[in-house]
Amino acid sequence: MYRSHTCGELRAKHIGTEIVLSGWVQKVRDKGFVVWVDLRDRYGITQLVFDEERTPAVLLTEARKLGREYVIQIRGSVIERTSKNPQLQTGEIEILVNGLKVLNSALLPPFTIEDETDGGTDLRMKYRYLDIRRNPVKENLIFRSKVAMEVRNYLSAHGFIEVETPYLIKSTPEGARDFVVPSRMNPGQFYALPQSPQTFKQLLMVGGLDKYFQIVKCFRDEDLRADRQPEFTQIDCEMAFVEQEDVLNAFEGLTRHLLKAIRNVEVDKFPRMTYDEAMRTYGNDKPDIRFDMRFAELNDIAQHKDFQVFNSAELVAGIAVPGGAAFTRKEIDGIIDWLKRPQIGAKGMVYMRCLEDGSYKSSVDKFYDQEDLKKWAEATGAKAGDLVCILSGAIQETRTQLSALRMEMAERLGLRNPEVFAPLWVVDFPLLEKDEETGTYHAMHHPFTSPKPGQLELLDTDPDAVRANAYDLVLNGNEIGGGSIRIHDKKVQGIMFRHLGFTEEEAKAQFGFLMDAFQYGAPPHGGIAFGLDRLVAILGGQETIRDFIAFPKNNSGRDVMIDAPAPIDEAQLEELSLRLRQE
């Protein structure tokens, strides 16, 4: 028996008990006449004591040879700790050791295995198996497991069936590049790793399973960032015989359950906002509504004077920053410099202080009088003590820049409280997006999304006006889930493919299996997929998903621990009928 108890289990009630513990040496403190060893496992830390009076000399000598991260087994008795440690769950006791066995020695770790480590991100990713021993990473992985279990329990209790779908599939266009896998048995042919199980879950609805879910790995070969990995995990769900309202209600229930079960937070309202409203009032389709600072469009009240910067702009828009009038000139100049960075791309910013005496002071006073400035304050909802920040230019660029400014100001003012959760449904997305360079259209979500009822005919006359029967669930400014009511009619799906530029032959080659299935009684159906990595991070009070993934890739898509991706052997290339391109 390697252990009778864990290192986080023993309490005062166990005093006098003979026990066996196994774990890793966290720290050794040698005071000459006594040696203390902190023994750690997943469950906690227990202090071991070896002393000259009660410990055999040979055992004391062996204890002094222990190094950090040695794996050991000890036998001993639980005794009361003289100097108690209230910071430890086991802080009332210690173990008087009467037996010690080194199960494995260890090299000195390249960084300290403690909560506050001296290891940088790259180093810790290279030695991720050591990083996992630290409490913050270990607790994140346990937290992720808890969220996944709550999801499974909730969906299972509500009639959903978990079904596994294939990982080796056919390459299909879903908006990102596929990872492809060569087939040895079929030379020159390739599988693709799924970007999502989209077509399979639709086929499960045709198969009559009614309610499906899967916690599933997906793969996208695209540029990376802090909240994106080449392989990621979805909570993938589909329901038959549903309309949009049914899906929204079902997954409001799941989200409400998770917030209560994981964070003990009760959320009653899930506001709904159209895509157009989100873009107009927040500048993006996943607004953070924990704080205000809504956009105000100021064209009508700012373009009547001789200020050509505003007069020549497609859009003049502003936000009221609460308490911002107290910013110094140096701080405001810093904000302007931040906006001018290439990542944001603004040319400048007009600002106005709302003074406590009810007057206004702006950076363009020579062009606007107090009555003009008062209208700016009223339009933005600014109060005494606030700062109105105004950007102008092309519509989309200005909204994007002002959205970035809004989030930056919220960050600086501490308005993005991770303990507050504000969910939001964004609905009525455009069905199609136009490529300005080629003039062709592609699906904003995916080719299987249904247009809103009654709008199919608009595809021929005004495709930009067609709205998708689609919805995104936003939590604290992050899209945590997205889905749609699907097309379930072969004819309608064919029309959609045609508007996406597929010939009839191309559509049949790519999706003939789905079109055929629709002919055998496909029910109306729809669903949603949550990004588990992102959801877990937000529930955990963070926004970087890497901290909640056991073995993540870095920003270049590399696993620096196992050094992947990597070249493969020439013989293997030969067997796969592949040749390296000659330089």
C-alpha positions as CSV (number, residue, x, y, z in Angstrom):
1,M,0.0,0.0,0.0
2,Y,1.6,3.3,-1.1
3,R,-0.7,5.4,1.1
4,S,-3.4,5.1,3.6
5,H,-4.3,8.8,3.4
6,T,-3.7,11.8,1.2
7,C,-1.5,14.8,2.1
8,G,-4.5,17.0,2.5
9,E,-6.7,14.7,4.5
10,L,-5.2,14.5,8.1
11,R,-6.7,16.5,10.9
12,A,-6.5,16.8,14.7
13,K,-9.0,13.9,15.0
14,H,-6.3,11.6,13.5
15,I,-3.7,12.3,16.2
16,G,-2.3,8.9,17.4
17,T,-3.1,7.2,14.1
18,E,-0.4,5.2,12.3
19,I,-0.5,6.3,8.6
20,V,1.3,5.9,5.3
21,L,1.7,8.9,2.9
22,S,3.3,9.2,-0.6
23,G,4.0,12.3,-2.5
24,W,6.5,14.9,-3.7
25,V,9.0,16.7,-1.5
26,Q,8.0,20.4,-1.5
27,K,10.6,21.7,0.8
28,V,13.2,20.5,3.3
29,R,14.1,22.6,6.4
30,D,17.2,21.3,8.3
31,K,17.7,22.9,11.7
32,G,20.4,20.5,12.8
33,F,18.6,18.8,15.6
34,V,15.4,18.5,13.6
35,V,14.4,18.2,9.9
36,W,11.0,19.2,8.7
37,V,9.8,18.1,5.2
38,D,6.7,19.4,3.5
39,L,5.2,16.5,1.6
40,R,2.8,17.4,-1.3
41,D,0.3,15.6,-3.4
42,R,-2.8,16.7,-5.4
43,Y,-4.8,17.1,-2.2
44,G,-2.5,19.3,-0.1
45,I,0.6,19.5,2.0
46,T,1.5,17.6,5.2
47,Q,4.5,18.5,7.4
48,L,6.8,15.6,8.3
49,V,9.2,15.8,11.3
50,F,12.4,13.9,11.9
51,D,14.3,14.8,15.2
52,E,17.3,13.6,17.1
53,E,15.3,12.5,20.2
54,R,12.6,10.4,18.5
55,T,14.0,9.5,15.1
56,P,16.7,6.8,14.4
57,A,20.0,8.4,13.3
58,V,20.0,6.6,10.0
59,L,16.5,7.9,9.2
60,L,17.5,11.4,10.1
61,T,20.5,11.1,7.8
62,E,18.3,9.9,4.9
63,A,15.9,12.8,5.5
64,R,18.8,15.3,5.0
65,K,19.5,13.8,1.6
66,L,16.1,14.5,0.3
67,G,15.8,17.0,-2.5
68,R,12.9,19.1,-4.0
69,E,10.4,17.0,-5.9
70,Y,11.8,13.6,-4.7
71,V,9.0,11.1,-4.7
72,I,8.9,9.4,-1.3
73,Q,6.8,7.1,0.8
74,I,6.7,7.5,4.6
75,R,5.3,5.7,7.6
76,G,4.6,7.4,10.8
77,S,2.2,8.6,13.5
78,V,0.1,11.7,13.5
79,I,1.0,14.0,16.3
80,E,-0.1,17.5,17.4
81,R,1.9,20.2,15.8
82,T,3.6,22.5,18.3
83,S,3.6,25.6,16.0
84,K,0.3,25.4,14.2
85,N,-0.2,26.8,10.7
86,P,-3.7,28.2,10.0
87,Q,-2.8,28.6,6.3
88,L,-2.7,24.8,5.8
89,Q,-5.7,22.5,6.1
90,T,-3.4,20.1,7.8
91,G,-1.8,22.8,9.9
92,E,-2.8,21.4,13.3
93,I,-0.8,18.2,12.9
94,E,2.5,16.8,11.7
95,I,3.8,13.3,11.1
96,L,6.5,11.8,13.3
97,V,8.2,9.6,10.7
98,N,9.4,6.1,11.5
99,G,9.9,4.8,8.0
100,L,11.1,6.5,4.8
101,K,11.4,5.1,1.2
102,V,12.6,7.1,-1.8
103,L,10.4,6.0,-4.7
104,N,12.2,8.2,-7.2
105,S,14.8,10.9,-7.0
106,A,14.5,14.1,-9.0
107,L,16.6,16.6,-10.7
108,L,16.3,20.2,-9.4
109,P,13.3,21.6,-11.3
110,P,14.1,24.4,-13.8
111,F,11.6,26.7,-11.9
112,T,10.1,26.7,-8.4
113,I,7.1,24.5,-8.0
114,E,5.1,27.0,-5.9
115,D,2.0,29.2,-6.5
116,E,4.2,32.2,-7.2
117,T,6.8,30.7,-9.4
118,D,10.0,32.2,-10.9
119,G,9.4,30.4,-14.2
120,G,8.4,32.4,-17.3
121,T,5.5,31.2,-19.6
122,D,7.8,29.6,-22.3
123,L,9.8,27.7,-19.7
124,R,6.7,26.5,-17.9
125,M,5.1,25.3,-21.2
126,K,8.3,23.4,-22.0
127,Y,8.0,21.6,-18.6
128,R,4.2,21.6,-18.5
129,Y,4.2,18.3,-16.5
130,L,6.0,20.2,-13.7
131,D,3.8,23.3,-14.1
132,I,0.7,21.1,-13.5
133,R,2.1,20.3,-10.0
134,R,1.6,24.0,-9.0
135,N,-1.7,24.8,-7.3
136,P,-3.0,27.4,-9.8
137,V,-2.6,25.1,-12.8
138,K,-3.8,22.0,-10.9
139,E,-6.9,23.8,-9.6
140,N,-7.7,25.2,-13.1
141,L,-7.7,21.6,-14.5
142,I,-9.9,20.4,-11.6
143,F,-12.2,23.4,-12.2
144,R,-12.5,22.5,-15.9
145,S,-13.4,18.9,-14.9
146,K,-16.1,20.2,-12.6
147,V,-17.6,22.4,-15.3
148,A,-17.6,19.5,-17.9
149,M,-19.3,17.2,-15.3
150,E,-22.0,19.8,-14.6
151,V,-22.6,20.1,-18.3
152,R,-22.9,16.4,-18.8
153,N,-25.2,16.0,-15.8
154,Y,-27.5,18.9,-16.8
155,L,-27.9,17.9,-20.4
156,S,-28.4,14.2,-19.6
157,A,-31.0,15.1,-17.1
158,H,-32.8,17.1,-19.8
159,G,-33.0,14.3,-22.3
160,F,-29.9,14.9,-24.3
161,I,-28.0,11.8,-25.6
162,E,-24.2,11.9,-25.8
163,V,-23.0,10.6,-29.2
164,E,-19.4,10.4,-30.5
165,T,-18.9,11.6,-34.1
166,P,-15.9,10.8,-36.3
167,Y,-12.5,12.6,-36.2
168,L,-11.4,11.5,-39.7
169,I,-13.9,13.1,-42.1
170,K,-14.1,14.9,-45.4
171,S,-12.7,18.4,-45.9
172,T,-15.6,20.9,-46.0
173,P,-15.6,24.7,-46.1
174,E,-16.5,26.1,-42.7
175,G,-14.6,29.4,-42.7
176,A,-11.1,28.2,-41.5
177,R,-8.5,26.0,-43.0
178,D,-8.7,22.3,-42.3
179,F,-5.9,20.1,-40.8
180,V,-5.6,17.3,-43.3
181,V,-4.5,13.7,-42.7
182,P,-3.0,11.6,-45.5
183,S,-4.5,8.2,-46.0
184,R,-1.9,5.4,-46.4
185,M,-4.5,3.0,-47.8
186,N,-5.8,5.5,-50.3
187,P,-2.7,7.1,-51.9
188,G,-3.2,10.8,-52.8
189,Q,-6.4,11.1,-50.7
190,F,-6.8,12.8,-47.4
191,Y,-9.1,13.0,-44.4
192,A,-9.7,16.2,-42.6
193,L,-10.0,16.8,-38.9
194,P,-13.4,18.3,-38.1
195,Q,-13.8,22.0,-37.5
196,S,-17.0,21.0,-35.8
197,P,-19.3,17.9,-36.0
198,Q,-21.9,20.1,-37.9
199,T,-23.1,17.8,-40.6
200,F,-23.0,14.7,-38.3
201,K,-25.2,16.2,-35.7
202,Q,-27.6,17.2,-38.4
203,L,-27.6,13.6,-39.6
204,L,-28.3,12.5,-36.1
205,M,-31.4,14.6,-36.1
206,V,-32.4,12.9,-39.4
207,G,-31.8,9.7,-37.6
208,G,-34.4,10.6,-35.0
209,L,-32.2,11.0,-31.9
210,D,-34.0,14.3,-31.1
211,K,-31.6,15.7,-28.6
212,Y,-27.8,15.3,-29.0
213,F,-24.7,16.6,-27.2
214,Q,-21.0,15.9,-27.3
215,I,-18.0,17.4,-25.5
216,V,-15.8,17.1,-28.5
217,K,-12.4,18.1,-29.9
218,C,-12.4,20.4,-33.0
219,F,-9.5,21.6,-35.1
220,R,-8.9,24.8,-37.1
221,D,-5.7,25.7,-38.9
222,E,-5.9,29.4,-38.3
223,D,-4.0,32.3,-36.7
224,L,-3.8,32.0,-33.0
225,R,-4.3,34.4,-30.0
226,A,-4.7,34.1,-26.3
227,D,-8.2,32.7,-26.5
228,R,-7.7,30.5,-29.5
229,Q,-5.9,27.1,-30.0
230,P,-5.5,25.0,-33.1
231,E,-7.4,22.2,-31.2
232,F,-10.2,23.2,-28.9
233,T,-13.2,21.7,-27.2
234,Q,-16.8,22.3,-27.9
235,I,-20.0,21.5,-26.0
236,D,-21.8,20.6,-29.2
237,C,-25.6,20.3,-29.1
238,E,-28.5,19.8,-31.5
239,M,-32.3,19.5,-31.1
240,A,-35.1,18.4,-33.5
241,F,-38.5,20.0,-33.8
242,V,-37.4,23.3,-32.4
243,E,-37.6,27.0,-33.3
244,Q,-35.1,29.7,-32.2
245,E,-37.0,30.4,-29.0
246,D,-36.8,26.7,-27.9
247,V,-33.0,26.6,-28.3
248,L,-32.5,29.9,-26.5
249,N,-34.6,28.8,-23.6
250,A,-32.9,25.5,-23.3
251,F,-29.4,26.9,-23.2
252,E,-30.2,29.8,-21.0
253,G,-31.1,27.0,-18.6
254,L,-27.7,25.4,-19.0
255,T,-25.9,28.7,-18.6
256,R,-28.0,29.6,-15.5
257,H,-27.3,26.2,-14.0
258,L,-23.5,26.5,-14.6
259,L,-23.3,30.0,-13.0
260,K,-25.2,28.8,-10.0
261,A,-23.5,25.4,-9.6
262,I,-19.9,26.7,-10.3
263,R,-20.0,30.3,-9.0
264,N,-23.1,30.5,-6.9
265,V,-24.3,33.3,-9.0
266,E,-28.0,33.7,-10.0
267,V,-28.8,35.3,-13.3
268,D,-32.4,36.0,-14.1
269,K,-32.3,38.0,-17.3
270,F,-30.7,37.1,-20.6
271,P,-31.2,40.3,-22.7
272,R,-31.5,40.0,-26.4
273,M,-30.0,42.4,-28.9
274,T,-29.9,42.4,-32.7
275,Y,-26.6,42.3,-34.5
276,D,-27.3,45.7,-36.0
277,E,-28.0,47.2,-32.6
278,A,-24.8,45.7,-31.1
279,M,-22.7,47.1,-33.9
280,R,-24.4,50.5,-33.7
281,T,-24.2,50.9,-29.9
282,Y,-21.1,48.9,-29.0
283,G,-19.1,48.5,-32.2
284,N,-18.8,44.7,-32.1
285,D,-21.1,41.7,-32.0
286,K,-20.0,40.5,-28.5
287,P,-20.5,43.5,-26.3
288,D,-19.6,43.5,-22.6
289,I,-22.7,44.8,-20.9
290,R,-21.3,44.8,-17.3
291,F,-20.8,48.5,-17.8
292,D,-22.4,51.3,-19.9
293,M,-20.5,53.6,-22.2
294,R,-22.8,53.0,-25.1
295,F,-22.0,54.7,-28.4
296,A,-23.8,57.9,-29.3
297,E,-23.9,58.9,-33.0
298,L,-23.2,62.6,-33.2
299,N,-23.4,63.4,-36.9
300,D,-26.5,65.6,-36.6
301,I,-25.1,67.7,-33.7
302,A,-21.4,67.8,-34.6
303,Q,-21.3,68.4,-38.4
304,H,-22.8,71.9,-38.5
305,K,-19.7,73.9,-37.7
306,D,-16.4,74.6,-39.5
307,F,-14.6,71.6,-38.0
308,Q,-13.6,69.7,-41.1
309,V,-12.5,66.5,-39.3
310,F,-16.1,65.9,-38.3
311,N,-17.7,67.4,-41.4
312,S,-15.8,65.0,-43.7
313,A,-16.5,61.9,-41.7
314,E,-19.0,59.2,-42.4
315,L,-19.6,58.7,-38.7
316,V,-19.0,60.9,-35.6
317,A,-19.5,58.8,-32.5
318,G,-18.7,59.2,-28.8
319,I,-18.8,57.5,-25.4
320,A,-19.1,59.0,-21.9
321,V,-16.3,57.7,-19.7
322,P,-17.5,57.8,-16.0
323,G,-15.2,60.0,-13.8
324,G,-12.9,60.6,-16.8
325,A,-13.0,64.4,-16.3
326,A,-10.5,63.9,-13.5
327,F,-7.9,62.5,-16.0
328,T,-4.8,64.8,-16.3
329,R,-3.8,66.2,-19.7
330,K,-0.9,63.7,-19.7
331,E,-3.3,60.8,-19.1
332,I,-5.5,61.9,-22.0
333,D,-2.5,62.3,-24.2
334,G,-1.6,58.8,-23.3
335,I,-5.1,57.6,-24.3
336,I,-4.7,59.3,-27.7
337,D,-1.3,57.8,-28.2
338,W,-2.8,54.4,-27.4
339,L,-5.5,55.0,-30.0
340,K,-2.9,55.9,-32.6
341,R,-1.0,52.6,-32.3
342,P,-1.1,50.5,-35.5
343,Q,-3.3,47.9,-33.7
344,I,-6.1,50.5,-33.3
345,G,-5.3,52.9,-36.2
346,A,-7.1,56.0,-35.1
347,K,-5.8,59.4,-36.2
348,G,-6.7,61.2,-33.1
349,M,-9.5,61.8,-30.6
350,V,-11.7,64.8,-29.6
351,Y,-12.6,65.0,-26.0
352,M,-14.7,67.0,-23.7
353,R,-14.7,67.3,-19.9
354,C,-18.0,67.7,-18.1
355,L,-17.2,70.0,-15.2
356,E,-18.8,70.0,-11.8
357,D,-20.2,73.5,-12.3
358,G,-22.3,72.3,-15.2
359,S,-20.0,73.8,-17.9
360,Y,-18.0,72.0,-20.5
361,K,-14.4,72.2,-21.7
362,S,-13.4,70.5,-25.0
363,S,-10.3,70.1,-27.1
364,V,-12.2,71.9,-30.0
365,D,-13.6,74.9,-28.1
366,K,-12.8,77.2,-30.9
367,F,-15.4,75.4,-33.1
368,Y,-18.2,74.7,-30.7
369,D,-20.0,76.7,-28.0
370,Q,-21.4,75.6,-24.7
371,E,-24.8,74.8,-26.2
372,D,-23.2,72.5,-28.8
373,L,-21.2,70.7,-26.0
374,K,-24.3,70.3,-23.9
375,K,-25.9,68.4,-26.7
376,W,-22.9,66.1,-26.9
377,A,-23.2,65.4,-23.2
378,E,-27.0,64.7,-23.5
379,A,-26.5,62.4,-26.5
380,T,-23.8,60.3,-24.7
381,G,-25.5,60.4,-21.3
382,A,-22.5,62.2,-19.8
383,K,-22.8,63.6,-16.3
384,A,-20.7,66.1,-14.3
385,G,-17.3,64.6,-13.8
386,D,-17.4,62.5,-17.0
387,L,-15.2,62.6,-20.0
388,V,-16.7,62.4,-23.5
389,C,-14.4,60.7,-26.0
390,I,-15.2,61.2,-29.7
391,L,-13.8,59.5,-32.8
392,S,-14.7,60.0,-36.4
393,G,-14.1,58.6,-39.9
394,A,-15.4,55.6,-42.0
395,I,-18.3,53.9,-40.2
396,Q,-16.8,50.4,-39.6
397,E,-13.3,51.7,-38.7
398,T,-14.7,54.3,-36.3
399,R,-16.9,51.7,-34.6
400,T,-14.1,49.3,-34.3
401,Q,-11.7,51.9,-32.8
402,L,-14.3,53.2,-30.4
403,S,-15.1,49.7,-29.3
404,A,-11.5,49.1,-28.5
405,L,-11.4,52.4,-26.6
406,R,-14.5,51.5,-24.6
407,M,-12.9,48.2,-23.5
408,E,-9.6,49.9,-22.6
409,M,-11.3,52.5,-20.5
410,A,-13.3,49.9,-18.7
411,E,-10.1,48.0,-18.0
412,R,-8.4,51.1,-16.7
413,L,-11.3,52.0,-14.5
414,G,-11.8,48.5,-13.1
415,L,-15.3,48.1,-14.6
416,R,-14.7,44.5,-16.0
417,N,-15.3,42.8,-12.7
418,P,-14.7,39.0,-13.1
419,E,-17.0,38.3,-10.2
420,V,-20.0,39.9,-12.2
421,F,-21.6,37.9,-15.0
422,A,-23.7,39.5,-17.7
423,P,-25.0,37.2,-20.4
424,L,-26.5,38.5,-23.6
425,W,-28.0,36.9,-26.7
426,V,-27.1,38.6,-30.0
427,V,-29.6,37.6,-32.8
428,D,-30.5,38.4,-36.4
429,F,-27.0,38.2,-37.9
430,P,-26.6,38.8,-41.6
431,L,-26.9,35.5,-43.4
432,L,-24.1,36.4,-45.9
433,E,-21.0,38.5,-45.8
434,K,-19.6,40.1,-49.0
435,D,-16.0,39.9,-49.9
436,E,-15.2,43.5,-50.9
437,E,-12.3,42.4,-53.2
438,T,-14.1,39.7,-55.1
439,G,-17.7,40.7,-54.7
440,T,-18.6,37.2,-53.8
441,Y,-20.6,36.1,-50.7
442,H,-19.8,33.6,-48.0
443,A,-21.9,32.4,-45.1
444,M,-21.4,34.5,-41.9
445,H,-21.9,31.4,-39.8
446,H,-21.9,28.3,-42.0
447,P,-23.7,27.1,-45.2
448,F,-26.3,25.2,-43.2
449,T,-27.8,28.2,-41.4
450,S,-31.4,29.0,-42.3
451,P,-32.5,32.5,-43.3
452,K,-35.1,34.1,-41.1
453,P,-38.7,33.0,-42.0
454,G,-40.0,34.8,-45.0
455,Q,-36.6,36.1,-46.2
456,L,-35.5,33.3,-48.6
457,E,-36.8,35.3,-51.6
458,L,-34.6,38.2,-50.7
459,L,-31.5,36.2,-51.6
460,D,-32.1,36.9,-55.3
461,T,-33.0,40.6,-54.9
462,D,-31.2,41.9,-51.8
463,P,-28.8,39.4,-50.3
464,D,-27.3,41.9,-47.9
465,A,-30.7,42.4,-46.3
466,V,-31.2,38.7,-45.5
467,R,-30.9,37.9,-41.8
468,A,-29.9,34.5,-40.4
469,N,-31.9,32.5,-38.0
470,A,-28.8,32.5,-35.9
471,Y,-27.8,33.5,-32.4
472,D,-24.7,34.0,-30.3
473,L,-24.5,33.8,-26.5
474,V,-22.1,36.4,-25.1
475,L,-20.8,36.4,-21.6
476,N,-18.8,39.4,-20.3
477,G,-17.7,40.5,-23.7
478,N,-16.8,37.0,-25.0
479,E,-18.7,34.8,-27.4
480,I,-19.2,31.6,-25.4
481,G,-21.6,29.9,-27.8
482,G,-23.2,30.2,-31.2
483,G,-25.7,28.4,-33.2
484,S,-28.7,28.6,-35.6
485,I,-31.8,27.0,-36.9
486,R,-30.6,24.8,-39.7
487,I,-31.8,24.3,-43.2
488,H,-33.6,21.0,-43.4
489,D,-35.0,21.1,-46.9
490,K,-32.9,19.9,-49.9
491,K,-34.3,22.6,-52.2
492,V,-33.6,25.4,-49.8
493,Q,-30.1,24.1,-49.1
494,G,-29.5,24.0,-52.9
495,I,-30.5,27.6,-53.2
496,M,-28.1,28.5,-50.3
497,F,-25.2,26.7,-52.0
498,R,-25.9,28.5,-55.3
499,H,-25.7,31.9,-53.6
500,L,-22.4,30.8,-52.0
501,G,-21.0,30.2,-55.5
502,F,-21.2,26.4,-55.5
503,T,-22.2,24.7,-58.8
504,E,-24.7,21.9,-58.5
505,E,-21.8,19.4,-59.1
506,E,-19.6,21.0,-56.5
507,A,-22.4,21.0,-53.9
508,K,-23.1,17.3,-54.6
509,A,-19.4,16.4,-54.4
510,Q,-19.0,18.2,-51.1
511,F,-22.4,17.6,-49.4
512,G,-24.3,15.1,-51.4
513,F,-24.6,12.8,-48.4
514,L,-26.4,15.6,-46.5
515,M,-28.6,16.5,-49.4
516,D,-29.6,12.9,-49.8
517,A,-30.4,12.6,-46.1
518,F,-32.8,15.5,-46.4
519,Q,-34.9,13.5,-48.8
520,Y,-35.7,10.9,-46.2
521,G,-37.7,13.0,-43.8
522,A,-35.4,15.5,-42.1
523,P,-37.1,17.3,-39.2
524,P,-36.8,21.0,-38.5
525,H,-33.8,21.3,-36.2
526,G,-31.3,23.7,-34.7
527,G,-28.5,23.8,-32.2
528,I,-25.6,25.5,-30.6
529,A,-22.0,24.9,-29.7
530,F,-20.3,26.4,-26.7
531,G,-16.6,26.9,-26.6
532,L,-15.7,24.9,-23.4
533,D,-12.2,26.3,-23.1
534,R,-13.4,29.9,-23.2
535,L,-16.5,29.2,-21.0
536,V,-14.3,27.6,-18.3
537,A,-11.8,30.5,-18.4
538,I,-14.6,33.1,-18.0
539,L,-16.3,31.1,-15.2
540,G,-12.8,30.9,-13.6
541,G,-12.5,34.7,-13.7
542,Q,-10.0,34.8,-16.6
543,E,-10.0,35.2,-20.3
544,T,-6.9,33.3,-21.4
545,I,-7.9,29.7,-22.2
546,R,-4.4,28.3,-22.2
547,D,-4.4,28.3,-18.4
548,F,-7.3,25.8,-18.4
549,I,-5.9,23.4,-20.9
550,A,-3.6,20.6,-19.7
551,F,-1.1,20.7,-22.6
552,P,-1.7,23.8,-24.7
553,K,0.0,25.1,-27.8
554,N,1.9,28.4,-27.9
555,N,1.0,31.4,-30.0
556,S,2.7,29.8,-33.0
557,G,0.6,26.6,-32.7
558,R,3.6,24.6,-31.3
559,D,3.7,22.2,-28.5
560,V,7.1,23.2,-27.1
561,M,7.1,20.3,-24.6
562,I,7.0,17.5,-27.2
563,D,8.4,19.7,-30.0
564,A,5.4,19.4,-32.4
565,P,4.8,19.8,-35.3
566,A,8.0,18.1,-36.4
567,P,9.4,16.6,-39.6
568,I,8.6,12.9,-40.3
569,D,10.8,10.2,-41.6
570,E,11.4,9.9,-45.3
571,A,10.2,6.3,-45.3
572,Q,7.0,7.4,-43.7
573,L,6.5,10.1,-46.4
574,E,7.1,7.4,-49.0
575,E,4.5,5.1,-47.4
576,L,2.0,7.9,-47.4
577,S,2.7,8.7,-51.1
578,L,4.0,12.2,-50.1
579,R,7.1,14.0,-51.4
580,L,8.7,17.0,-49.8
581,R,8.7,19.9,-52.2
582,Q,12.1,20.4,-53.8
583,E,13.7,23.8,-53.1
